[in-house]
Amino acid sequence: MKTTIKAIIATASLALMATTAVAQTPASLQQLLEEVKKDRVSEARINKEREAEFTSERADKQALLRRAQSQLAAEEKRGDTLQANFAANEQAIVDKETELDQATGTLGEMFGVVRQASADAYGTISTSIVSAQYPGREEFLQEMAQDSKGLPNIRELEELWISLQTEMTESGQVDKFTTEVVDLDGGSTSQEVLRIGTFNLVGEQGYLVYDQKTKTVRPLGRQPESYQVASTAELFDANEGFTATYVDPSRGAILDLFKQKATLMERYHAGSYVGYIITAMLIVGLLIGVFKIIQLTLVGGKMRSQLNNIDNPSSSNPLGRILTVYNANKAADTETLELKLDEAILKELPSVESGINIIKIFAAIAPLLGLLGTVLGMIATFQQITLFGTGDPRIMAGSISMALVTTAQGIIAALPLILMHSIVAGRAKSIVHILDEQTAGVIATHAESEKV
């Protein structure tokens, strides 16, 4: 590189001198001769310098060549040494691996056993409600089951042992602890929670569930029956002794099914408009029945008071009005008096028996409406089968519910209406019986007085 730069500089100098010579034109031949002599001397000097440089560079190249050859020989020798060392190390590795296998023996099987045990423990502990009280236990087990590449050491074996022993011990404990409970509206509060072994979590609002994905505790979306929740409240407040309560042995699976169970109101509304009509008939019939019972009870009380004071009839009760008719027609013959009293009784019957037939009609119509709802529900079910097939039974569930619920509603409505009709009809018959009895007695007394 240095020689090339020098050659370029020399060539440029010669070109500059030539340019200068051309630019300065000699004035005479003598001057031209002098300049030619000067140029010859200068060129000879430059050639000598260039020749010396070439000679020096040649010596340098030879030295570089000898140096490179020496380095090549050294590297070749070093390469042979490294290759021999590599072969020796490979053999040493093989020997050490053989020695390790012989020294390990059956201990090597521990790695697979520990990984399998860690995987099983991780699956159990990560979904256990005990993790709500003791969080973070599954991280070590996951690392042992998935990320561990070598034989476990003593500390790792002890940690696995402690995790399994903790889960085993806590499965038989009923313990209280404080943790964050996520409300159904999204908020969270710190609450005291009761843990029943590895089965259920209980809070102040009833059963709780542990979400393994979010590592949080939240209330059950829909609580079981009230008597079951009440038993958990007794257990939550208990400090000692034995308390009976309901436990989900499936560790939450059965409680999750309760969220899909229809409530009483949902079943009622499944009856749709037919069910609403049956309910309206039941309410109206019961109201009429209650009104008639009160009315007939008051009338019966007044009539019993009138029986104790026959001589002073009152117009505030049917018996008093009939006695008034009798007093007004004492001078008439028996047949005429009988007709007059029968007429008076017939006037009293509508007020006594009014509304009773309506209750009877409602009691008869309610089952028929239930049957109508059943028919409509089955028609809707077959329509859905025609459109969607029978692949998903949930599609037909609504129509089948209507078919069954309306039948039950009709029967449920008919039973109290029939009972109410029997009670009201019995009260009315007792009143009419008293009127007929007293009328027959009055007529008999009048007939005897005529004979005398």
C-alpha positions in Angstrom: 0.0 0.0 0.0 2.9 2.4 0.9 4.7 1.6 -2.4 1.6 2.3 -4.4 1.2 5.7 -2.8 4.8 6.6 -3.5 4.5 5.6 -7.2 1.4 7.8 -7.5 3.2 10.8 -6.0 6.3 10.3 -8.3 4.1 10.1 -11.4 2.2 13.2 -10.4 5.5 15.1 -9.9 6.7 14.1 -13.4 3.4 15.2 -14.9 3.7 18.5 -13.1 7.2 19.0 -14.4 6.2 18.2 -17.9 3.3 20.6 -17.7 5.7 23.3 -16.4 8.1 22.6 -19.2 5.5 22.9 -21.9 4.1 26.0 -20.3 7.6 27.7 -20.3 8.8 27.9 -23.9 12.6 28.4 -24.2 13.7 31.7 -25.9 16.6 30.1 -27.8 18.2 26.8 -28.8 20.9 27.3 -26.1 18.3 27.7 -23.4 16.5 24.6 -24.8 19.7 22.5 -24.6 20.3 23.6 -21.0 16.8 22.6 -20.0 17.1 19.2 -21.7 20.3 18.5 -19.8 18.6 19.6 -16.5 15.7 17.3 -17.2 18.0 14.4 -18.0 19.8 14.7 -14.7 16.5 15.1 -12.8 15.0 12.0 -14.5 18.2 10.0 -13.7 18.0 10.9 -10.1 14.3 10.1 -9.9 14.9 6.7 -11.6 17.6 5.9 -9.0 15.3 6.8 -6.2 12.5 4.6 -7.6 15.0 1.8 -8.2 16.1 2.0 -4.5 12.5 2.0 -3.4 11.7 -1.1 -5.4 14.7 -2.9 -4.0 13.7 -2.0 -0.4 10.1 -3.0 -1.0 11.3 -6.3 -2.4 13.3 -7.0 0.8 10.2 -6.1 2.8 8.0 -8.5 0.9 10.4 -11.4 1.5 10.4 -10.7 5.2 6.6 -10.6 5.3 6.5 -13.9 3.3 8.8 -15.6 5.7 6.8 -14.2 8.7 3.5 -15.5 7.2 5.0 -18.9 6.5 6.2 -19.1 10.1 2.7 -18.1 11.5 1.1 -20.7 9.2 3.3 -23.4 10.5 2.6 -22.4 14.1 -1.2 -22.3 13.5 -1.1 -25.7 11.8 0.7 -27.1 14.8 -1.8 -25.5 17.2 -4.7 -26.9 15.1 -3.3 -30.4 15.4 -2.9 -29.9 19.2 -6.5 -28.7 19.5 -7.8 -31.6 17.4 -6.1 -34.0 19.7 -7.5 -32.3 22.8 -11.0 -32.3 21.3 -10.8 -36.0 20.6 -9.5 -36.6 24.2 -12.3 -34.5 25.7 -15.0 -36.3 23.7 -13.7 -39.6 25.0 -13.6 -38.1 28.6 -17.2 -37.0 28.3 -18.3 -40.5 27.2 -16.4 -42.0 30.1 -17.9 -39.5 32.6 -21.4 -40.2 31.3 -20.9 -43.9 31.7 -19.5 -43.3 35.1 -22.5 -41.1 36.0 -25.0 -43.7 34.8 -23.3 -46.4 36.9 -23.1 -44.1 39.9 -26.8 -43.0 39.6 -28.2 -46.4 39.1 -32.0 -46.5 39.8 -31.8 -42.9 41.2 -32.3 -41.7 37.6 -35.9 -43.0 37.8 -36.5 -40.4 40.5 -36.6 -37.6 37.9 -39.6 -39.1 36.1 -41.3 -40.0 39.4 -40.9 -36.5 40.8 -42.1 -34.8 37.6 -45.2 -37.0 37.5 -45.9 -36.4 41.2 -45.4 -32.7 40.7 -47.8 -32.7 37.8 -50.4 -34.5 39.7 -50.0 -32.3 42.7 -50.2 -29.2 40.5 -53.5 -30.3 39.0 -54.9 -30.9 42.5 -53.5 -27.9 44.4 -54.2 -25.3 41.6 -57.9 -26.1 41.7 -58.1 -26.6 45.5 -60.0 -24.1 47.6 -57.1 -24.4 50.1 -55.1 -22.2 47.6 -57.5 -19.4 48.5 -56.0 -19.5 52.0 -52.4 -20.4 51.0 -51.8 -18.8 47.6 -48.7 -19.4 45.5 -48.1 -23.1 46.2 -48.7 -24.1 42.6 -45.9 -22.1 41.1 -43.2 -24.3 42.5 -45.1 -27.4 41.4 -45.5 -26.1 37.9 -41.8 -25.4 37.7 -41.0 -28.9 38.9 -43.4 -30.5 36.5 -42.6 -28.5 33.3 -39.3 -26.6 33.7 -37.1 -29.0 35.7 -34.3 -30.7 33.6 -32.2 -32.4 36.2 -32.4 -34.6 39.2 -34.2 -32.8 42.1 -32.2 -31.8 45.1 -33.1 -32.2 48.8 -34.7 -28.8 49.1 -37.0 -29.4 46.1 -38.0 -32.9 47.4 -38.8 -31.3 50.8 -40.9 -28.6 49.2 -42.9 -31.2 47.2 -43.4 -33.2 50.4 -44.6 -30.1 52.3 -47.0 -29.2 49.5 -48.6 -32.6 49.5 -48.7 -32.8 53.3 -50.3 -29.3 53.6 -53.0 -30.3 51.2 -53.6 -33.6 53.0 -53.7 -31.9 56.4 -56.0 -29.0 55.4 -58.5 -31.3 53.7 -59.6 -32.3 57.2 -59.7 -28.9 58.8 -62.5 -26.3 59.2 -60.8 -23.0 59.3 -61.5 -19.3 59.1 -59.4 -16.8 57.2 -59.6 -13.3 55.8 -59.4 -12.7 52.0 -60.6 -10.5 49.2 -64.1 -11.5 48.0 -65.1 -10.2 44.5 -68.7 -9.1 44.5 -71.1 -9.9 41.7 -71.1 -6.3 40.7 -67.4 -6.2 40.1 -66.2 -4.7 43.4 -64.2 -6.5 46.1 -64.2 -6.4 49.9 -62.1 -8.0 52.6 -64.3 -10.6 54.3 -63.9 -13.5 56.8 -64.3 -16.8 55.0 -64.9 -20.2 56.4 -63.3 -23.2 54.6 -64.8 -26.6 55.0 -61.8 -28.9 54.2 -61.3 -29.0 50.5 -65.0 -29.0 49.7 -66.6 -25.6 50.2 -66.1 -22.0 51.1 -68.7 -20.2 53.2 -69.2 -16.5 53.7 -71.7 -14.3 55.3 -73.9 -14.3 52.1 -73.8 -18.1 51.7 -71.7 -20.4 49.6 -68.6 -19.0 47.8 -66.5 -20.4 45.0 -62.8 -20.2 44.2 -61.9 -19.2 40.6 -58.6 -20.9 39.8 -58.0 -18.8 36.7 -58.2 -15.4 38.4 -57.2 -16.7 41.8 -60.1 -15.0 43.4 -63.0 -15.9 45.7 -66.5 -14.8 44.7 -70.1 -15.6 45.7 -72.1 -18.3 44.0 -74.2 -16.9 41.2 -77.3 -18.5 42.6 -77.5 -19.9 46.1 -79.2 -23.2 46.8 -82.4 -23.6 48.8 -82.8 -21.3 51.8 -82.6 -24.1 54.4 -79.2 -25.1 53.0 -77.9 -21.6 53.1 -79.3 -21.3 56.7 -77.2 -24.3 57.8 -74.1 -22.6 56.5 -74.9 -19.5 58.6 -75.2 -21.6 61.7 -71.8 -23.2 60.9 -70.2 -19.7 60.2 -71.4 -18.4 63.6 -70.4 -21.6 65.6 -67.3 -21.5 67.7 -67.2 -25.0 69.0 -69.0 -28.3 69.1 -70.7 -30.0 66.1 -72.9 -28.2 63.6 -74.8 -29.9 60.8 -74.5 -28.3 57.4 -74.7 -29.2 53.7 -71.4 -30.0 51.9 -70.8 -30.4 48.2 -68.7 -33.6 47.9 -67.9 -32.8 44.3 -66.0 -29.7 45.4 -68.2 -27.2 43.6 -69.6 -29.1 40.7 -73.0 -29.7 42.2 -73.2 -26.0 43.4 -72.5 -24.9 39.8 -75.5 -27.0 38.7 -77.7 -25.0 41.1 -77.0 -21.9 39.0 -78.8 -23.6 36.1 -81.7 -24.8 38.3 -84.9 -22.8 37.7 -86.3 -20.9 40.6 -90.0 -21.0 41.6 -90.7 -17.7 39.9 -89.0 -18.8 36.7 -91.1 -22.0 36.7 -94.2 -19.9 37.3 -93.4 -17.5 34.4 -92.8 -20.5 32.1 -96.6 -21.0 32.1 -96.8 -17.7 30.1 -100.2 -16.1 29.4 -102.2 -19.3 30.2 -100.5 -19.5 33.6 -101.3 -15.8 34.3 -105.0 -16.4 33.5 -105.1 -19.3 35.8 -103.5 -17.2 38.5 -106.0 -14.4 38.0 -108.9 -16.9 38.3 -107.4 -18.3 41.5 -107.0 -14.9 43.1 -110.5 -13.7 42.1 -112.0 -17.0 43.3 -110.2 -16.8 46.6 -111.2 -13.2 47.1 -114.8 -14.0 46.4 -114.6 -17.0 48.7 -113.1 -14.9 51.6 -115.7 -12.2 51.0 -118.6 -14.8 51.1 -117.2 -16.5 54.2 -117.0 -13.1 56.1 -120.5 -12.1 54.8 -122.1 -15.5 55.7 -120.4 -15.6 59.1 -121.8 -12.1 59.9 -125.3 -13.1 58.7 -125.1 -16.4 60.7 -124.2 -14.5 63.8 -127.1 -12.1 63.4 -129.5 -15.0 62.8 -128.3 -16.8 65.9 -129.0 -13.6 67.8 -132.4 -13.4 66.2 -133.2 -17.0 67.3 -132.8 -15.8 70.9 -135.3 -13.0 70.3 -138.0 -14.4 68.1 -140.7 -12.0 69.3 -138.8 -8.9 68.1 -137.8 -9.5 64.4 -135.1 -7.3 62.9 -134.8 -6.4 59.2 -131.0 -6.6 59.4 -130.9 -10.4 58.9 -132.8 -12.9 56.7 -134.6 -14.6 59.6 -135.8 -11.3 61.0 -137.2 -10.3 57.6 -139.0 -13.7 57.3 -140.5 -13.3 60.8 -141.6 -9.8 59.9 -143.5 -11.4 56.9 -145.0 -13.9 59.3 -146.2 -11.2 61.7 -147.7 -9.3 58.9 -149.7 -12.3 57.7 -150.8 -14.0 60.9 -154.5 -13.6 60.0 -154.0 -15.4 56.6 -154.8 -19.1 56.2 -152.0 -21.7 56.4 -151.6 -22.1 52.6 -151.4 -18.4 52.1 -148.9 -17.9 54.9 -146.8 -20.8 53.5 -146.7 -19.1 50.1 -145.8 -15.8 51.6 -142.9 -17.3 53.6 -141.6 -19.3 50.6 -141.6 -16.0 48.7 -139.6 -14.4 51.5 -137.1 -17.2 51.5 -136.7 -17.0 47.7 -135.9 -13.3 48.1 -133.2 -14.1 50.6 -131.5 -16.9 48.6 -129.8 -14.7 45.9 -127.9 -12.6 48.5 -126.9 -15.8 50.4 -125.8 -17.9 47.3 -124.4 -15.1 45.2 -120.8 -15.7 44.1 -120.8 -19.4 45.1 -121.3 -20.6 41.5 -118.5 -18.4 40.3 -116.1 -20.2 42.6 -117.3 -23.5 41.3 -116.9 -22.4 37.7 -113.4 -21.2 38.3 -112.5 -24.5 40.0 -113.8 -26.4 36.9 -112.2 -24.1 34.3 -108.7 -24.0 35.9 -107.7 -27.6 35.0 -109.1 -27.1 31.5 -107.0 -24.0 31.1 -104.0 -26.1 32.3 -104.8 -28.7 29.7 -105.1 -25.9 27.1 -101.6 -24.7 28.1 -100.3 -28.3 27.8 -101.7 -28.6 24.2 -100.2 -25.2 23.2 -96.9 -26.1 24.7 -96.8 -29.5 22.8 -97.7 -27.7 19.6 -94.9 -25.3 20.1 -92.5 -28.2 20.9 -93.4 -30.0 17.6 -92.9 -26.8 15.7 -89.4 -26.4 17.1 -88.6 -30.0 16.3 -89.7 -29.4 12.7 -87.5 -26.3 12.4 -84.4 -27.3 14.4 -84.6 -31.1 14.9 -83.9 -32.9 18.1 -80.2 -32.2 18.3 -80.4 -29.7 21.2 -83.0 -30.5 23.8 -82.6 -27.0 25.3 -84.4 -25.5 22.3 -87.6 -27.5 23.3 -87.2 -26.9 27.0 -89.3 -23.7 27.0 -92.3 -25.2 25.3 -92.1 -28.4 27.4 -92.0 -26.2 30.5 -95.1 -24.4 29.4 -96.9 -27.7 28.7 -96.0 -29.1 32.2 -96.2 -26.0 34.2 -99.7 -24.9 33.0 -101.1 -28.4 33.9 -99.6 -28.1 37.4 -100.9 -24.5 37.7 -104.4 -25.6 36.7 -104.5 -28.4 39.3 -102.9 -26.2 42.0 -105.6 -23.5 41.3 -108.5 -26.0 41.3 -107.7 -27.5 44.6 -108.1 -24.4 46.8 -111.0 -23.2 44.7 -112.8 -26.5 45.3 -112.1 -26.3 49.0 -113.2 -22.7 49.1 -116.4 -23.6 47.3 -117.2 -26.4 49.7 -116.7 -24.1 52.7 -118.8 -21.2 51.3 -121.5 -23.6 50.0 -121.6 -25.2 53.5 -122.1 -21.9 55.2 -124.8 -20.9 52.7 -126.6 -24.2 53.2 -126.5 -23.8 57.0 -128.2 -20.4 56.7 -130.8 -21.7 54.2 -131.4 -24.7 56.5 -132.1 -22.4 59.4 -134.5 -20.3 57.3 -136.3 -23.5 56.1 -136.4 -24.9 59.6 -137.8 -21.8 61.2 -140.3 -21.3 58.4 -141.6 -24.9 58.8 -141.9 -24.3 62.5 -143.8 -21.1 62.1 -146.2 -22.7 59.6 -146.8 -25.7 61.8 -147.5 -23.4 64.8 -150.0 -21.4 62.7 -151.7 -24.5 61.4 -152.2 -25.8 65.0 -153.6 -22.5 66.1 -156.2 -22.6 63.3 -157.3 -26.0 64.4 -157.8 -24.8 67.9 
